[in-house]
């Protein structure tokens, strides 16, 4: 059988399948490796060895980039955990509802670099008026914009509707492009707003939001009982 006839009857898929079954083939015929042209996005590699080496380098670069990303995420989580711990310590020192509430706002504003913070408390007004405080005597019924949210007992993050923004932030609603809202059990809720539309996103993890909410809820209940 001539070379031409062989080329006509032998399909590329058959060659590829044979090489997969015999990965040491080119080791037995090294001269072929030097003649093969390996595909590259930026041109042809000089040989199989060069192609394999470059492939390994590309994979290593991808792994290093992924590792750097994971390290950055771990570092940010460590910073957040430290801030949650400092918030907890500050709230443990508070012994009245007013001091507790003011400590919440101060720590969130300073340590978490939040631009807008709103503490919403249900029931009769028990704290002096403040621009960061919204007291709702009617309880949950007084916040119809958040009926679904309060029923699920889970934090939400992202871009809120104009009705929700207006209810929480009032005259400053136009400055809030994204927000995180955390339920505080039967006590109310906590909202944090940002002028950055991407600061709070729907897909972000809510673990730290839940931790913050649980810490503040426990501190407010403790202060109420002490009072």
Protein Blocks (a to p, Z undefined) as FASTA:
>chain_A
ZZklmmmmpcfklmmmmmmmmmmlmmmmmmlmmmpccddfkbccfbfklmmmmmmmmmmm
mmmmmmmmmmmmmmmmmmmmmmmmmmmmmmmmpcbfklmmmmmmmmmmmmnopabdcddd
edjdfbdcdfkbccdfklmmlmmmlmmmmmnopacedjddfklmmmmnmmmmmmpmbdcd
ddehjnbccddddfbfklpcfkbcfklmmmmmmmmmmmmmmmmmmZZ
